[in-house]
């Protein structure tokens, strides 16, 4: 009987350890949760197809969405971790995104000033100061943190772009940019022309 109890205890402990490990590997899927973590960039890392599979809550999907903005407008809800592409008739195409971490979130009105597929990456000095191991320049490609495409927002340093870290979708980890998995940013890229209106909203003040 002692062996049985001991074996059960070991199994429970192993299960808890595995659950904890899995929880650390996955972003929180709770809409509106803080999700603020310090995740360093991984230049050169190429995710597997399995890693590209998002939690169902953050997968691209058509949704009911009330707005007076015209079709084609992009509306980003930082607190929800969602980007909406307005389709008209109270509908939108919703994409799960990663957003700026605490202290790097912002709101405002911008336009897509240019677009690029598989863009090069030049980390700004402020990012290099925080993460000195980063390359000063990295050519575009599957291991590039900018991912498969980028939509540049006005004259700012911010972009809507892909990522080589799909596990960060739903998290607040960036330096102010908005990241999507590569399949989603490629889809958005194909739908959105230069000049598209982009509205960035944060959580309402308490």
ZADRENRO-886438 format. One record per residue (C-alpha): residue in three letters; x, y, z. Coordinates in pm, 1 decimal. Layout:
  res         u         v         w
  ALA         X         Y         Z
...
END
This chain:
  res         u         v         w
  UNK       0.0       0.0       0.0
  UNK     289.1     236.9      77.0
  UNK     435.8     175.1    -267.5
  UNK     104.0     254.9    -431.8
  UNK      67.7     579.6    -242.5
  UNK     429.5     671.1    -316.0
  UNK     382.5     591.6    -685.0
  UNK      68.5     802.5    -703.1
  UNK     249.7    1091.2    -534.7
  UNK     532.5    1070.3    -788.1
  UNK     286.7    1064.5   -1076.9
  UNK     101.7    1368.0    -944.0
  UNK     428.2    1557.5    -893.2
  UNK     543.6    1468.1   -1244.9
  UNK     211.5    1581.4   -1386.7
  UNK     232.6    1913.2   -1203.5
  UNK     589.8    1966.0   -1324.8
  UNK     488.9    1893.7   -1684.1
  UNK     189.9    2128.0   -1659.8
  UNK     411.4    2402.4   -1521.3
  UNK     663.8    2352.2   -1801.0
  UNK     391.1    2365.9   -2064.7
  UNK     243.1    2676.6   -1907.3
  UNK     579.7    2850.0   -1935.3
  UNK     602.2    2762.1   -2304.3
  UNK     256.3    2895.5   -2394.8
  UNK     132.5    3255.0   -2382.0
  UNK    -181.0    3326.4   -2181.4
  UNK    -491.0    3305.6   -2398.7
  UNK    -695.5    3519.3   -2160.9
  UNK    -820.9    3823.1   -2351.8
  UNK    -744.2    4133.9   -2150.6
  UNK    -489.2    3956.1   -1928.2
  UNK    -162.6    4135.4   -1866.5
  UNK      59.7    3881.8   -2045.5
  UNK     352.5    4114.0   -1978.9
  UNK     677.3    3921.8   -1984.0
  UNK    1037.6    3990.3   -2067.8
  UNK    1111.4    3770.6   -2370.3
  UNK    1440.1    3838.7   -2553.0
  UNK    1448.8    3832.8   -2931.3
  UNK    1591.0    3518.5   -3096.4
  UNK    1749.3    3627.2   -3426.6
  UNK    1818.6    3327.3   -3646.4
  UNK    1559.8    3101.3   -3483.3
  UNK    1324.0    2933.6   -3731.6
  UNK    1001.1    2802.6   -3573.3
  UNK     858.8    2464.3   -3666.4
  UNK     516.0    2430.0   -3836.0
  UNK     380.7    2301.9   -3504.2
  UNK     494.9    2618.9   -3327.8
  UNK     312.9    2827.2   -3588.7
  UNK     -19.6    2676.4   -3479.7
  UNK    -185.5    2938.3   -3260.1
  UNK    -416.3    2889.6   -2966.9
  UNK    -772.8    2895.4   -3115.1
  UNK    -843.4    3224.0   -2934.4
  UNK    -579.7    3401.1   -3144.7
  UNK    -635.2    3239.9   -3483.7
  UNK    -741.7    3456.8   -3777.6
  UNK   -1120.7    3457.9   -3805.7
  UNK   -1416.9    3672.5   -3915.5
  UNK   -1600.5    3828.1   -3621.1
  UNK   -1888.4    4063.6   -3542.6
  UNK   -1740.1    4410.8   -3498.0
  UNK   -1932.1    4736.7   -3463.7
  UNK   -1756.1    5046.7   -3592.8
  UNK   -1825.5    5358.3   -3794.4
  UNK   -1486.0    5327.3   -3967.2
  UNK   -1497.3    5240.4   -4339.2
  UNK   -1401.3    4898.4   -4475.4
  UNK   -1027.3    4850.4   -4508.9
  UNK    -944.9    5034.7   -4184.6
  UNK    -713.4    4859.8   -3937.9
  UNK    -807.4    4892.1   -3570.9
  UNK    -567.5    4757.9   -3308.0
  UNK    -689.8    4689.4   -2954.4
  UNK    -369.9    4667.3   -2751.2
  UNK    -544.6    4546.2   -2434.6
  UNK    -726.4    4267.3   -2620.0
  UNK    -419.4    4156.2   -2820.6
  UNK    -621.9    4172.1   -3142.2
  UNK    -593.7    4352.6   -3475.2
  UNK    -916.9    4404.6   -3667.5
  UNK    -942.0    4464.0   -4042.4
  UNK   -1282.3    4626.4   -4097.7
  UNK   -1483.5    4445.1   -4364.7
  UNK   -1811.0    4640.1   -4347.4
  UNK   -2164.2    4545.3   -4234.0
  UNK   -2046.2    4514.8   -3871.8
  UNK   -1789.6    4250.8   -3962.8
  UNK   -1412.8    4238.9   -3935.8
  UNK   -1129.4    3995.5   -3985.9
  UNK    -959.5    3948.2   -3649.5
  UNK    -592.0    3856.7   -3603.1
  UNK    -416.4    3763.8   -3279.2
  UNK    -114.6    3984.2   -3213.9
  UNK     173.6    4047.4   -2975.6
  UNK     202.2    4404.8   -2849.1
  UNK     441.7    4637.7   -2668.9
  UNK     538.3    4541.6   -2317.8
  UNK     469.9    4761.4   -2015.8
  UNK     607.4    5108.9   -2081.5
  UNK     618.4    5055.7   -2460.4
  UNK     247.8    5058.1   -2542.4
  UNK      97.7    5353.2   -2725.1
  UNK    -213.4    5471.3   -2902.9
  UNK    -288.6    5703.8   -3190.7
  UNK    -378.7    5741.0   -3555.9
  UNK    -137.7    5640.5   -3831.8
  UNK    -132.2    5528.4   -4193.2
  UNK      55.4    5247.6   -4363.0
  UNK     341.1    5444.7   -4520.6
  UNK     507.2    5151.6   -4696.8
  UNK     514.9    4773.3   -4716.3
  UNK     793.1    4518.4   -4749.2
  UNK     812.7    4139.8   -4781.7
  UNK    1081.7    3959.6   -4580.9
  UNK    1224.5    4294.0   -4462.9
  UNK    1574.4    4344.5   -4330.6
  UNK    1608.1    4425.9   -3961.6
  UNK    1818.6    4698.8   -3805.9
  UNK    1752.8    4705.9   -3429.8
  UNK    1740.7    5065.0   -3297.1
  UNK    2013.9    5172.4   -3053.0
  UNK    1770.0    5164.0   -2762.1
  UNK    1694.8    4795.7   -2825.2
  UNK    2063.3    4709.2   -2860.1
  UNK    2128.4    4883.7   -2530.0
  UNK    1871.1    4658.5   -2363.2
  UNK    1979.2    4344.0   -2551.3
  UNK    2349.9    4388.0   -2643.0
  UNK    2371.1    4044.3   -2807.8
  UNK    2148.2    4152.3   -3097.6
  UNK    2301.3    4190.2   -3443.7
  UNK    2338.7    4545.0   -3576.1
  UNK    2184.2    4430.5   -3903.8
  UNK    2010.2    4115.3   -4021.8
  UNK    1896.1    4036.3   -4375.8
  UNK    1535.8    3929.7   -4425.7
  UNK    1450.8    3561.1   -4404.5
  UNK    1273.0    3293.9   -4198.5
  UNK    1495.1    3351.9   -3893.7
  UNK    1451.4    3729.1   -3898.7
  UNK    1244.6    3870.8   -3607.8
  UNK    1058.1    4091.2   -3858.7
  UNK     910.2    3781.6   -4019.8
  UNK     751.3    3746.4   -4362.2
  UNK     627.3    4103.3   -4408.4
  UNK     606.8    4446.1   -4253.0
  UNK     362.2    4735.5   -4274.4
  UNK     535.3    5056.4   -4166.4
  UNK     328.2    5301.6   -3962.1
  UNK     367.7    5660.8   -4077.0
  UNK     706.6    5815.5   -3998.6
  UNK     735.4    5628.6   -3667.6
  UNK     976.0    5344.7   -3587.2
  UNK     676.0    5115.3   -3533.7
  UNK     551.0    4843.5   -3765.8
  UNK     296.7    4568.9   -3800.1
  UNK     514.9    4270.7   -3886.2
  UNK     563.9    3895.5   -3872.2
  UNK     769.1    3708.7   -3615.9
  UNK     997.8    3410.0   -3574.4
  UNK     859.0    3365.9   -3220.8
  UNK     494.4    3260.4   -3270.8
  UNK     464.9    3166.2   -2902.5
  UNK     463.7    3539.9   -2818.0
  UNK     130.3    3606.6   -2989.4
  UNK    -110.2    3722.1   -2718.5
  UNK     174.5    3861.0   -2508.5
  UNK     305.9    4209.5   -2433.4
  UNK     672.2    4163.9   -2525.0
  UNK     774.3    4401.3   -2803.9
  UNK     929.4    4748.4   -2805.4
  UNK     606.8    4897.1   -2940.5
  UNK     555.3    4711.4   -3269.5
  UNK     267.1    4474.6   -3337.3
  UNK     358.4    4118.3   -3437.2
  UNK     157.9    3845.9   -3609.6
  UNK     248.9    3492.7   -3710.3
  UNK     392.8    3486.8   -4061.3
  UNK      86.8    3333.0   -4226.5
  UNK    -132.1    3607.0   -4078.4
  UNK      94.3    3899.0   -4165.1
  UNK     121.3    3764.3   -4520.8
  UNK    -259.1    3753.1   -4538.9
  UNK    -290.4    4107.4   -4401.9
  UNK     -16.2    4226.6   -4638.1
  UNK    -216.6    4099.0   -4936.8
  UNK    -532.4    4282.3   -4825.0
  UNK    -395.1    4620.3   -4716.4
  UNK    -259.6    4890.3   -4953.1
  UNK     -21.8    5172.2   -4868.2
  UNK    -222.6    5460.8   -4724.3
  UNK    -448.8    5239.5   -4510.9
  UNK    -576.1    5411.0   -4196.7
  UNK    -453.2    5247.7   -3873.6
  UNK    -612.0    5322.9   -3534.2
  UNK    -428.0    5204.6   -3222.2
  UNK    -633.6    5188.7   -2904.5
  UNK    -534.5    5101.2   -2549.2
  UNK    -744.7    4993.6   -2253.5
  UNK    -982.3    5264.6   -2133.5
  UNK    -859.1    5461.8   -1832.8
  UNK    -994.9    5340.4   -1497.7
END
